[in-house]
Amino acid sequence: MKKSILILSGILALSACSTDPLDLAPKSEIGANGFYTNDAEVELATIAIYDGMQAIPKIEFALSEMRSDNGKTKTSEGEWAEFESFTIQATNQQVQLYWAANYNVIFRANTVLANLDVVVDDALKMQLEGEAKFARALCHFKLANAYGDVPVIDRVVGPQDSTYFERKPVSTVMAVVIADLEDAIQLLPSKSGMVFGRATRGAATAILAKAHLREGNYSTSESLLADLLSDTDYALEDVYNDVFYDEGNDEILFAIPYVDDDLFESQDFSFEFTVGGVRSGLNYLTDDLKSVMDPMDTARTPVIANPLNTNECGKFLTASANARMCGNDWIVSRLADVYLMHVEAKMAGQGATQNLDAIASFNAVRARVGMAQVATDGTGEITLEELLAERRIELAFENHRFDDLTRTGQAQTVLSAFATAEGNIFTGTDLLLPIPQNEINVSEGKLSQNPGYN
């Protein structure tokens, strides 16, 4: 097998969760080359998609928070520190693992889609198709945001399918993302009709709205977001802290579950963000982030920064017995993000808005934490700078910051200033990650490197 995308995406394929609501069968029941003959086996393959998703948050924070003005390493050493100093190399292992983790999920999703014909239950068949297309879209979206032009894998491929490993323009990738999500919305049940941790119509709608924001399709995005804001399946939690410590709450549109002290279903990023070790510790607060946190924001500040050590992130304090086997879920999408995306859609690429619907959405997020409201008497205004500042605090350490800055065209300005203050340099090259060198090496010339990387 020459293509490492296929090799790495095939590893562990079709394993199932063991101790959570997504558990359906032992991991060993069907292998990677399994033959699917009935509804239960294809549903098991669908559960394996979520199992694969668990690898993504274990890396993604480096690309989105530590590669911004929010996060840093504890010691500024090793390859993790390349993200905070904007000196990322094409040989960086995390860059390679992120690529592999997303294509792994895409492989699993395509496996489900290729075997739907054996599913007899029509309602289940629709649901499983929707889940697979949601996952495939989400991971292609993540890859395009991170690397720019990337291969689009829309079927199960073999080592001889070399054309599938060519980079496609971002516009092509996003067209596939949007089409898959549009299908998923039609196929998936609502949150109230689905087990927590699996894709729903609301989750697909939220990601589709963000995809349209990225493409500048503001009116389409606004319509999708307005529908979500009127969906009674979702509500902001009364207490900000509960968003992260009352898991599965009404604010969550989609999350990746983990289980405390479970060898297969736990994660260690909670350990790294909080306690860390003598020589480890990742995604700690930068001085820049600390400087913009409002002391009057008494609801969010002690959650973002652990009061016992304000260098540490407070959103992922673990209750696990084993410090490296943590069960904090990873929130991919929640209602506060939807409210703030609604403001962005109403702003429609401009520098400010006085739209009353936008102001209402902005105020809803701030009211929850007792912060001052924007006037609704016709004099109030929200600037892009204020919106980004609100998103930075509300969604800190939830892997939104870098994409927020790039999507709104502010990354070069904001991160250049931040890098200079830290003694580093941020250039246009740093807007995209390098294509993993190992993928280029084995691609037989199909993959080229992003400009500015050796």
C-alpha positions in Angstrom: 0.0 0.0 0.0 1.9 3.1 -1.2 -0.6 5.7 -0.3 -0.3 6.7 3.4 -3.8 8.3 3.3 -5.3 4.9 2.7 -3.0 3.1 5.1 -3.6 5.5 8.0 -7.3 5.8 7.3 -7.7 2.0 7.2 -6.0 1.4 10.6 -8.6 0.7 13.3 -11.4 1.1 10.8 -14.8 -0.1 11.9 -14.1 -0.3 15.7 -17.0 0.5 18.0 -17.3 2.4 21.3 -17.3 0.2 24.3 -18.8 1.9 27.3 -21.0 4.8 26.1 -24.4 5.1 24.4 -22.8 4.6 21.0 -21.8 1.1 21.9 -23.4 -1.6 19.7 -21.0 -4.5 19.5 -17.5 -5.7 20.3 -14.7 -4.0 18.4 -13.5 -7.3 17.0 -16.9 -8.3 15.4 -16.1 -6.9 12.0 -12.6 -6.2 10.6 -11.5 -3.4 8.3 -12.3 -5.5 5.3 -15.5 -6.8 6.7 -18.4 -7.9 4.5 -21.7 -6.2 5.6 -24.8 -8.3 5.3 -27.5 -6.6 7.5 -28.7 -3.5 9.3 -26.9 -4.1 12.5 -23.5 -4.5 10.8 -23.8 -1.3 8.8 -24.9 0.5 12.0 -21.8 -0.9 13.7 -19.8 0.6 10.8 -21.5 3.9 11.5 -20.6 3.8 15.2 -17.0 3.4 14.0 -17.2 6.8 12.4 -17.6 8.4 15.8 -14.9 6.3 17.2 -12.6 7.7 14.6 -13.7 11.3 15.3 -12.3 10.9 18.9 -8.8 11.3 17.5 -9.4 14.8 16.0 -9.7 17.0 19.1 -6.6 15.4 20.5 -4.6 17.4 17.9 -6.9 20.1 16.6 -6.3 22.6 19.5 -2.7 23.1 18.3 -3.9 24.1 14.8 -6.6 26.5 16.1 -5.8 27.8 19.5 -2.0 27.5 19.9 -1.6 28.8 16.3 -3.4 31.9 17.4 -3.2 34.5 20.1 -5.0 32.3 22.6 -2.9 29.3 23.5 0.7 28.3 24.1 2.8 25.5 25.4 3.9 25.4 29.0 7.6 25.2 28.2 7.9 26.5 24.6 9.8 23.3 23.7 9.3 20.6 21.1 7.3 20.3 17.9 4.1 21.5 19.7 5.9 24.9 20.2 6.1 25.3 16.4 2.4 26.2 16.4 2.8 29.1 18.9 5.9 30.5 17.2 4.5 30.1 13.6 7.5 28.0 12.6 5.6 24.8 11.6 7.5 22.3 9.6 6.1 20.0 7.0 7.6 17.1 9.0 5.7 18.1 12.2 4.0 14.9 13.5 0.8 16.7 14.6 0.3 18.1 11.1 0.6 14.5 9.7 -1.7 13.1 12.4 -4.4 15.7 11.8 -4.4 14.9 8.1 -4.6 11.2 8.8 -7.3 11.5 11.5 -9.7 13.4 9.2 -9.1 11.0 6.2 -9.6 8.1 8.6 -13.1 9.4 9.4 -13.8 10.0 5.7 -12.8 6.4 4.9 -15.2 5.1 7.6 -18.0 7.3 6.3 -17.4 6.1 2.7 -17.5 2.5 4.0 -20.9 3.1 5.4 -22.2 4.8 2.2 -20.8 1.9 0.1 -22.8 -0.7 2.1 -26.2 1.0 2.5 -27.8 -1.3 0.0 -28.0 -4.2 2.6 -30.0 -2.1 5.0 -33.6 -3.2 5.0 -35.1 -0.6 7.4 -35.7 2.5 5.3 -35.8 4.9 8.2 -32.5 3.5 9.5 -31.0 3.6 6.1 -31.8 7.3 5.7 -30.3 8.0 9.1 -27.1 6.1 8.5 -26.6 7.8 5.2 -27.1 11.2 6.9 -24.6 10.4 9.6 -22.0 9.3 7.1 -22.5 12.4 4.9 -22.3 14.6 7.9 -19.0 13.1 9.0 -17.5 13.2 5.5 -18.5 16.8 5.1 -17.2 17.9 8.5 -13.8 16.4 7.9 -13.4 17.7 4.4 -14.4 21.1 5.8 -11.7 20.8 8.5 -9.1 19.7 6.0 -9.8 22.6 3.6 -9.6 25.1 6.5 -6.3 23.7 7.6 -4.5 22.9 4.4 -6.3 24.7 1.6 -6.6 22.5 -1.6 -6.9 18.9 -0.5 -7.9 15.6 -2.0 -11.7 14.9 -2.1 -12.4 11.3 -1.3 -16.0 10.5 -2.0 -15.8 6.8 -2.2 -13.8 3.9 -0.8 -10.5 4.0 -2.7 -7.8 1.5 -3.2 -4.0 1.9 -3.7 -4.4 2.0 -7.5 -7.0 4.9 -7.4 -4.2 7.4 -7.8 -6.4 10.2 -9.2 -8.2 10.5 -5.9 -5.0 11.7 -4.2 -4.7 14.9 -6.3 -5.4 18.2 -4.5 -8.7 19.8 -5.4 -9.3 23.5 -5.2 -10.9 24.7 -2.0 -14.0 25.8 -4.1 -14.4 22.2 -5.2 -13.9 20.9 -1.7 -16.5 23.3 -0.3 -19.0 22.4 -3.0 -18.7 18.8 -1.8 -19.0 19.8 1.8 -22.2 21.8 1.1 -23.8 19.1 -1.0 -23.2 16.4 1.7 -24.5 18.7 4.5 -27.6 19.6 2.5 -28.3 15.8 2.0 -27.6 15.2 5.7 -30.2 17.8 6.8 -32.8 16.0 4.8 -31.9 12.6 6.1 -31.1 13.1 9.8 -33.6 13.2 12.7 -33.8 16.1 15.1 -31.9 16.2 18.4 -34.9 14.9 20.4 -35.0 11.8 18.2 -31.3 10.9 18.4 -28.8 9.4 20.9 -26.5 12.1 22.2 -23.1 12.1 20.4 -24.6 11.2 17.0 -25.2 13.6 14.2 -28.6 15.4 14.0 -30.4 17.7 11.6 -29.4 20.6 13.9 -25.8 19.7 13.9 -25.7 19.5 10.1 -27.5 22.8 9.8 -25.0 24.5 12.0 -22.0 23.3 10.1 -23.7 24.1 6.8 -24.3 27.6 8.0 -20.6 28.0 8.9 -19.6 26.6 5.5 -21.8 29.3 3.8 -20.3 32.0 6.0 -16.8 30.8 4.8 -18.0 31.1 1.2 -19.5 34.5 1.7 -23.1 33.3 1.2 -24.4 35.4 4.0 -28.2 35.4 3.3 -28.2 31.6 3.0 -26.3 31.2 6.2 -28.6 33.7 8.0 -31.6 31.7 7.0 -30.2 28.5 8.3 -29.1 30.1 11.5 -32.5 31.7 12.0 -34.1 28.3 11.8 -31.8 26.9 14.4 -32.5 29.8 16.8 -36.2 29.0 16.6 -35.6 25.3 17.2 -37.0 24.3 20.6 -34.5 21.4 20.9 -31.9 24.0 21.8 -31.5 26.6 24.5 -28.6 28.5 26.1 -27.7 27.1 29.5 -28.5 29.5 32.4 -25.0 29.1 33.8 -21.9 29.3 31.6 -20.0 26.7 33.6 -22.8 24.2 33.0 -22.1 24.2 29.3 -18.9 22.2 30.0 -19.7 20.3 33.1 -23.3 19.3 32.6 -22.5 17.2 29.5 -25.2 16.6 26.9 -27.0 19.8 27.8 -29.6 21.7 25.7 -27.0 24.1 24.3 -25.0 21.4 22.5 -25.6 20.8 18.8 -22.8 18.3 18.4 -20.2 16.9 20.7 -17.6 14.1 20.6 -18.1 12.1 23.8 -15.3 10.6 26.0 -15.5 8.4 29.1 -13.5 8.8 32.3 -10.9 6.2 33.1 -11.6 4.1 30.0 -8.6 2.9 28.1 -10.2 3.2 24.7 -12.8 6.0 25.2 -10.9 8.6 27.2 -8.6 11.5 26.1 -5.5 13.2 27.5 -6.0 16.8 26.2 -7.8 17.6 29.5 -4.6 16.7 31.4 -2.4 18.7 29.0 -4.7 21.8 29.2 -4.8 21.8 33.0 -2.3 20.0 35.1 0.3 19.2 32.5 3.6 17.6 33.5 7.0 18.8 34.4 8.0 19.0 30.8 4.5 19.0 29.2 1.4 21.2 29.2 -0.4 22.5 26.2 -2.9 25.2 25.3 -2.1 27.3 28.3 -3.4 30.9 28.3 -1.3 33.5 26.5 -0.7 36.8 28.2 -2.5 38.4 25.3 -5.7 36.5 26.1 -5.4 37.3 29.8 -5.1 41.0 29.0 -8.4 41.1 27.1 -10.5 39.2 29.7 -12.8 41.6 31.4 -12.6 41.4 35.2 -16.3 42.2 35.2 -17.0 39.0 33.3 -17.3 36.9 36.5 -19.2 34.1 34.8 -16.7 33.3 32.0 -13.3 34.3 33.4 -13.1 31.6 36.1 -14.2 29.0 33.5 -11.7 30.0 30.8 -8.8 30.4 33.3 -8.6 28.0 36.3 -8.8 30.2 39.4 -6.2 27.9 41.1 -3.8 28.5 38.3 -4.8 31.2 35.8 -2.3 29.9 33.2 -4.4 26.7 32.8 -7.6 26.4 30.9 -10.6 25.9 33.2 -13.0 24.3 30.7 -11.6 20.9 30.9 -10.9 20.2 34.6 -11.1 16.4 34.9 -12.9 14.2 37.4 -11.0 11.0 36.2 -9.0 8.9 38.6 -6.3 8.5 36.1 -5.1 12.0 35.2 -4.3 11.0 31.6 -7.6 9.1 31.0 -10.1 12.0 31.0 -13.8 11.9 30.0 -14.5 15.6 29.3 -16.6 15.7 26.0 -15.4 17.9 23.1 -18.0 20.4 22.0 -17.9 20.8 18.2 -20.9 23.1 17.9 -23.2 24.8 20.5 -26.0 27.4 20.4 -23.8 30.4 21.6 -21.7 29.9 18.4 -25.0 29.9 16.4 -26.1 33.2 17.9 -22.7 34.8 17.1 -22.6 33.3 13.6 -26.1 34.9 13.1 -24.5 38.3 13.9 -21.8 37.6 11.4 -24.3 36.6 8.7 -26.3 39.8 9.3 -23.1 41.8 9.1 -22.6 40.3 5.7 -18.9 41.0 5.3 -19.2 44.7 6.4 -17.3 46.3 9.3 -20.4 46.8 11.5 -24.1 46.3 11.8 -27.1 48.0 13.4 -29.5 45.2 12.5 -31.8 44.6 15.4 -31.9 40.8 14.9 -28.1 40.8 15.0 -28.1 42.9 18.1 -30.7 40.6 19.7 -28.5 37.5 19.0 -25.4 39.3 20.4 -27.2 40.4 23.5 -28.5 36.9 24.2 -24.9 35.6 24.5 -23.9 38.5 26.8 -27.1 38.5 28.9 -26.4 34.9 29.9 -23.1 36.0 31.6 -24.4 39.4 32.9 -22.5 41.6 30.5 -23.6 45.0 29.2 -26.1 45.0 26.3 -26.0 46.8 23.0 -28.7 49.4 22.7 -31.9 48.4 20.8 -33.3 51.9 20.3 -31.7 52.4 16.9 -28.4 53.8 18.2 -26.7 50.5 19.0 -24.0 49.0 16.7 -21.8 45.9 16.7 -18.5 46.2 14.9 -16.5 43.3 13.5 -13.8 43.9 16.1 -16.4 43.6 18.9 -17.9 40.5 17.4 -14.5 38.8 17.1 -13.7 39.9 20.7 -17.0 38.3 21.9 -16.3 35.1 20.0 -12.8 35.0 21.4 -14.0 35.0 25.0 -17.2 33.1 24.7 -15.6 30.3 22.6 -12.1 30.3 24.0 -10.3 27.0 23.7 -13.1 25.4 21.7 -11.1 25.5 18.4 -12.7 28.5 16.7 -10.2 31.3 17.0 -7.9 30.7 14.0 -10.7 30.0 11.7 -12.7 33.0 12.9 -9.8 35.3 12.0 -9.2 33.7 8.6 -12.9 33.6 7.7 -13.3 37.3 8.4 -10.1 38.3 6.8 -8.5 39.5 10.0 -5.8 36.8 10.6 -2.9 38.7 8.9 -3.5 41.9 10.8 -4.3 40.4 14.2 -1.7 37.6 14.2 1.1 39.6 12.7 0.8 42.1 15.6 0.6 39.3 18.1 3.6 37.5 16.7 5.7 40.6 16.6 4.9 41.3 20.3 6.0 37.8 21.1 9.2 38.0 19.1 7.9 35.9 16.2 6.9 36.5 12.6 3.5 35.7 11.0 3.3 35.8 7.2 0.9 34.8 4.5 2.5 31.4 4.5 1.1 30.8 8.0 -2.5 31.1 6.9 -2.3 27.4 5.8 -0.6 24.4 7.3 2.1 22.6 5.2 1.0 19.5 3.4 2.5 16.7 5.5 5.9 15.8 4.0 5.2 12.1 4.3 2.1 12.4 2.2 4.0 14.2 -0.5 6.8 11.6 -0.4 4.4 8.7 -1.0 2.0 10.5 -3.5 4.1 9.8 -6.6 3.9 13.5 -7.5 0.1 13.9 -6.9 0.5 16.2 -3.9 2.4 19.5 -4.0 3.5 21.6 -1.1 1.8 24.9 0.0 3.7 28.0 -0.9 6.4 29.1 1.5 7.2 25.7 2.9 10.3 23.7 2.0 
